[in-house]
Amino acid sequence: MIKSKYYFNDSSFPTLLLIHGWNTSDLYMEVFIRPFSSRFNIISLDLFSDINKEYTIDSFIEEIHQIVEQYSSDNLVIIGHSFGGKLAYFYSLKYPVELLVLLAPSLIKPHFSFKRVLKVRLYKIAKKFHLPIPKFLRGSKDYQNAKGLMKKTFLNCYGYYIKEVDQKNTNVIVFGFKKDDQVKK
């Protein structure tokens, strides 16, 4: 179950939805609450603090939408970081959003280097022949740190990528970071 905090100011204000990334919590997005609280009603999500089921991108979106419907006005602005940016983008494809601000969203499939392809092949060979798998072949830190339902959720959501950000229906602002493999300037 996704937990949420709601900061209400005025019913005429638009709603700002904050969605954090993988391996973080709503505390990561708290930096936005104070500066935006004078102009927005704010919903801050905590995706993983009380995870009690296996999620897919679609089940995340539906649960987020239930929260938005409970609190939101008609004008919804979303700030999503990394995995939260991915959820925000796919949410906007299904439900109306005024503005998306995506901070290093994990939307675009990263280019695989020769090193990465080699690691994947070695992993598959080790798995096929029931050999011990060295730590450097066990996947990303996010994958390695995930346990139980979080690992299943990670696997369900990992392969959702797009070729490019479609800005037809929503205003979208995308910020990448210097060492971000997924968002190029």
Secondary structure, 3 states (H helix, E strand, C coil): CCEEEEECCCCCCCEEEEECCCCCCHHHHHHHHHHHCCCCEEEEEECCCCCCCCCCHHHHHHHHHHHHHHHCCCCEEEEEECHHHHHHHHHHHHCCCCEEEEECCCCECCCCCHHHHHHHHHHHHHHHCCCCCCHHHCCCHHHHHCCHHHHHHHHHHHCCCECCCCCCCCEEEEECCCCCCCCCC
